[in-house]
């Protein structure tokens, strides 16, 4: 009975908050550009004020190195908010578009309209950035928002919740902490948009819940992002960039290189350089490095440990009580290896080889579409063949993960890696309805549009073909 009472109380609390947000939105509390700018400014300032608490929470949850935590979590949110602050007036303004002479006298425009009340479900791997960066787009677009941080990163969840509650009234932005039952309870309510970042399994559940209310959804998922390495590159430079992107945040990044597919002629040298890069970055004992993060929980440590084969090129160490899995390079991997079955989402880097570029591109393109594609080559023809032949949410040439760090480039998946985009103006548009508006004048009505129709169809078709 107590559990049932708690469940009922949670639903009532959510219903009260959502009704308050809808009243606030209907009353125009979010619409003006000045109010949008005010809320963006408050969010940016709050992140700066709470920086120490957020960094401490991230360290407690995953032992994130301070520099990694600052650049990939806090600074990214600060940049996103500042970017929107400078541009929101232009984004929100009606956009004039051409009007056909057939519609004259008239004018046409597109008016960005806020959606209403949106729900943002955050993940655990970047629990600050991936909760608050989407919020920037939602606020810039003039919405109210409900946030659900991931309970898997409990300290970061509490820190984000405290920041939101001190910065916004619940009628503007509300936060509900808790586990899967809290997310399920929220999904039973009607929202005007759902934004989810996480894995495919939960993504399907979110989409099914949204379907009950016909709610539009943005899903930011993941997948096995390939790193295709041609024989024309400098293996030392390529290895450093690949190792950096892979082992950043201990590999717990949705766009981390999942595996390397390298030309046979370069494989041995690239593996040697990957091993050297790991030593350069984290020293002879990465476990003691202050710059290498930890795995989020024991379940994921066990999952990753089960994937490590007996022989590795480097790494392989697991210390379960510390949630430590070493940065590990695994050579001689085949397509049927267990490492290639699902997204790894950890610091294990399998290396496969290819002889024929066309066959390699065909093989990768036959797999589910990844969130990111990485192509390393000094041959522009190879780069263009790979980009044209391998669909992906985003791509980066001769580097890894940097393409997601700028608000000028939208972030989003395709196919199984998700759908919908955000960051910068794309985030504003994700949380907006771009309403088409035509305004006609009263000076005259073309008689041919009204019954009875006096123009023969053949003549009308000829006229329209000539004028189109």
N, C-alpha and C positions, 0 to 999 in steps of 0.2 A: 504493500500500500504506500509506503514511504517513497519507493521508487516511482510509482505511478503519480504521486503527488508532486514530486520534483519535476517529472516530465511535463505535467500539466502546467506547473508554475513557469517552466522555461518557455513553453509555447505562449502563455499569456504575456510574459515579459517581452518576447519578440514581437507579438502582435501590437502591444502598446507602443514600442519603439517605431515599428514600421508605420503605424497610423500617424504618429507624431511627425515622422519624416515626410509622409505624403501631404499632410496639412501644410508643413513648412514649404514644401516644393510648390504646392498649388497656390500658396499665398505669394509666390514670387521671390521667396527668400534666397534663391540661388541664381536667379537669371541674369542680373545686371553684370556687366563686365567688371565693375568695381568690386562687387561682392565676390566674384570668382577670384579676382586678384588678391583680395584680402585673405581668402581661405588658402590660396597657394602660398602667400607670404607667411601665414601662420604655420603652415606645415613645414616650410623650409626652415623657419626660425626654430621650430620645436625640435627638428632633427639636430640642428646645431647645439641647442641647449642640452639635449639629452644624449649627446655623443658619447660621453664617458660611460653612461649606463648601458647604452646599446653595445658598445665595444666590449664591455665586461660580460654582458649576456652572451654575445657571440662566442667569446672565448670560453665561457662556461659550458655552452652547448657542444661546441665542436673544436675547441682550442684553436679558433681561427687566429692566424697571425694578425697583429694590429694593422699592418700595412694592407694585407689582403682584405681585411674586414672594412677598412676605411674606403679603399678605392672601389671595391666591388659592391659594397652595401650602402654606406652613408653618402659618399661623394656622388655616386650615380643618382641617388634620389635628389640630392641638392642640385645637381646639374639639370635633372629633368624638371624640377620645380622652377628653377631660374629660367630655363629655356621657355617653358610655358608662360611664365610671367611676362616675358618680353613680347610674346607673340599672340596671346589669347585674344586681344582685341581684334587683330586681323583675322584669326581663325573663326571667331564668332560672327563676323560681319557677313551680311548677305552677299552672295557672289552673282553678279550679272552674267547671264549667258545669252547667246544669240536667240532671236525669235524668227521663225519662218515668216516669209511675206504672206503666206496663206492665213496666218493668225492675226495680221495687222488689222486695226491698231492694237498693239499689245506690247508688254514687256515681260521678260522671264528672268527668274533668279532662283538661286538655291539658298535656303535659309537653314543653317545648322540649329537644330532644336535639341535641348537636353532631353534625355530619355525619362528621367524620373528618379526612382530609387534603385540602386544597383548593389549587387552582392559580389564581394571579392574574396575568394578563398585562396589563402596563401600557402606555399609549400614550406618545407623545413630546410632546404639546402642553402637558400639565401633568404632567410626569414624576414629580414628588414626590407631589402630591395624589392623582392617580388611580392610584397604586400603593399608597400607605399608607392612604388613607381606607377603601378596601375591606378592608384588613388589620385595621383597627379592628373592623369587624363580624365578621370571621372569628375574631379572638381573643376578643372578647366572647362569641361563641357557643360557645367552648371547642374550637376546632379547631387542628390544626397547619396550616402553610401553606408553600407554595413560591411564590416571587415570580420573575417574569421581567420586568425593566425593559426599556424600548425602547432598542435600540441606536442609533436615529436621534438620540437626545439622549445622546451618549456620556459627557459629563462628569456629567450628572445621574444616569445609570445607575451610574457608578462611585461617586458620592457616596452614593446610596441603598444600594448593595451594601455599602459600608464601614460605614454606619450599622447595617444589619441584622446583619452579621457580628460587630460589636463588642457588640451588644445581646442577641442570642439564640443559644443553641446550635442547631445545625442540626436537631436532633430536634424543636425547637419551630418555628422559622422558618428556612427556607433560601432562598438566592437564587442564581440561575443567570443570568449575563450572556452575551450573544452575540446573533447575528443570527437570521435566519429558521430556520436549521438547528437552533439551540438550541430555539426554540419548537416546531418540528416533532418534535424528539426528545422533549421533555417530553410532547407530546400523544399520543405512542405509549404512554405509561404510563397506568395507571388511577388516576384521582382520584375523590374523592367529590363534588366540585363544581368547575366551571370558571367563572371570572369574567374576562370580556374587555371591554376598552374600546378602541375603535378604529373602523376603517372597515368598511363592509358586505362588501367583498371578502374581507378576512381573517376577518371574523365568520362568513361561510359556511364557510370552511375549519375554523375552530374548532368550529363546530357539527357538521360532518361527522365530525371526529375524535372528538368526544365521543360521537357516535352509536355508534361501534364498541364502546364500553364501557357504553353506556346511562347516561352521566354527565349529570346535570342541568347546565344552562348558564344563566348570566346574561350577556346581551349588552347593552352600553351603546354604541350606535352614534351616528348623527347624523341628517343630512338637511337639507333647505332650510327652516329655521325662518322662518316669515313674520312680518312686522311690519305689521299692519293699522292704518291711521291714518284715523280719522273726521274729518269737517270741523269737529267741535265743539271740538277741542283747541287749546291755545296752541301754535303751531308752534315757537316758540323753546324752550320747555321740553321739548316732545316731542323736538325735534332733539338737544338736549344728551344726553338719556337714551338715545336711539337710537345716537348717535355714540359715546358712552361704551361701551355694550355691544358695538357692532360692532368698534371699533378696539382694545379691550382685548386685550392679547397679540397685537397685529397681526392680529386677526380669527381667530386659530387656537384657537377655542373651539367645542366641539361644540354649544353652545346659543346661539352668536352669532346675531343677526338676519342671515339670509342675504339677504333682500331686503325692500324697503319697498313696500307697496301702499297708496297714499294717494288720498283723494278728489280728483277733478279740481280742485275749487275751491280746494284747499289746496296743490296740488303745487308751484307756483312758489315760494310762501313757504316751504314746508318745505325745498326744495332750497337756497334761499338761507340758511336757518338752519342746515342741515347744514354748508354751506360755512363759515359763521361759527363753528360749534362746533369744527370741525377746526382753524381758525386759533387759536381761544381755547385749545384743549387743547395744541396742539403748535407754535404759533408760525407765522410766515410760511414757515419751512423745516422741516417735520417731520423731515427727515433729520438735522437737528442737535439735535433734541429728545432729552433723556435719558429721556423718558417714553414713547417709542415703541419697541416691540420689533422684532426682526428675524424674517424667515422662516427656518424650521428648516434648509433645505438648498437647494442649487442646483436640484434637480429641481422643487421646489415653486415656486421663484422663476420658473423657465421656464414652468411650468404657469399661474401667475397672470398673467405678462406676456402670454401668448398670449390671454388673455381681455379685456385692456384695449382698448377701441375707440379710434379716433383722437380723438374728441371726448369730453371728460369735463367734469363740472361743477366738479370740483376734483381735484387729485392727478394720478395717472397716471404719475408718475416711477418708474423702476426703475433701481437701481444694482446690477448682478449681483454684482460683487466684494464688496459689503457685505451681500448678501442683503437688500437694502432694497426694499420695495415701498411706495410712499406710501399714506397713507389716501386713498382715492379714492371719490368719489361720481359715479355714472353716471346721467344723466337720460335720459328718452325711451326706456326699454328696453321691449321687447315680450316676450310670453310665449314666442315662438319664438327669442329671442336665445340665443346660446351660453352666456351667463351664467346662463341659467335651466335649463340641461340637468342640471347636477349641483350638489352642495353646493360652495360656493366655498372655504370654509375659508381665508380670507385677507382682507386689508383692502380689498376691493372691494364697494361697496354699490350695487346696482342699484335704481332707483326706477321703479316702474310706477304707473299711475293707474287709478281706477275711477269710474264714474258711479253705478251701482246697487249698493247694499250686498248685496242678496240674490245678485246675479250674482257679486260679488267673493267672497263666502263660498262659493258653489257652486264657483267655479273653484279656490279654494285647497283645498277639501275633496276635490276630485277627484284631487289629487296624492298621492304617498306620504306617509303620516303622519309629521310631523316630531317631533323631540325636544322642541321648545318652540314655543309660540305666543305672540305679543305683540300685545295689543290696546290701542290708544290711543283713548280716547273719554271725553267727559263725559256721554254718554248711556247710562244703565244698560241700556236696552233694546237698544242696539247691542252693548254688551259681552256681554250674555246671549245674543243671537243668534249672535254670533261664537263664543263658548265652546261653545254647543250644536251649532253647525253644522260646526266644524272640529276633528276629533279630533287630539290631540297627546299626547306623553308628559307634559308639564307646561305651565303657562301662567303668564303674568305680565301684569297689567293696568296700563297707564300707567307701565311701566318695563321694563327688560330685564335678564336674567341673575341678578337678585337672588334669585329664588325658589330657586336651587340652593345658596345659601350658608347655609341653616339646616338643622340636623339634625332639626328638627321636620317638615320636608316631605320625603317620599321623592323620590329622583331615579330616573327610569327611562323607557324608551321604550315605544312601542306600534307594532305592525306593523313596518314596515321600519326604524324608528328604534331597535329593540331590544325586549327584554323582560326582566322581572325588575326589582327595585327595591333600592336601598340608601340609606344615610345613616340615622343614628339607629337607632331600633328596627327599621325596615325592613331595615337591613343585618344586624342581629342575626338577624332571621327568615329572611333570604335564606340565611344560612349555618347554619341550624338545620333540624331536622326536627320539626315540631309533632306529636308522637305522641299519639294519642287513647287514653285508658286508662279502662276501666270496671271497677270493683271491686264484686262482688256479695257480699251477706251470705248466711248459711246458714239464716235463720229459717224460710223457706218457699219452695216452688216452686209457681207457679200451674199447676194441672193442665192447663189448656186448651192449653198450648203443646206438650205431649208427645203422641205417638201412644199409643193410637188416638184420633183427633180426634172429640170428641163434640159440639162446638158447630157447628150448621149454618152454612155460609159466609154466607148472607144475614144471619143474626143477628150474626155476627162483624163483617161489614162495617158494619152499622148501629151497632154498639157503637163501633167505631173511628172512624166518622164523627162520632159524638156527642162523643167524647173528644179529637179532634184539635184 
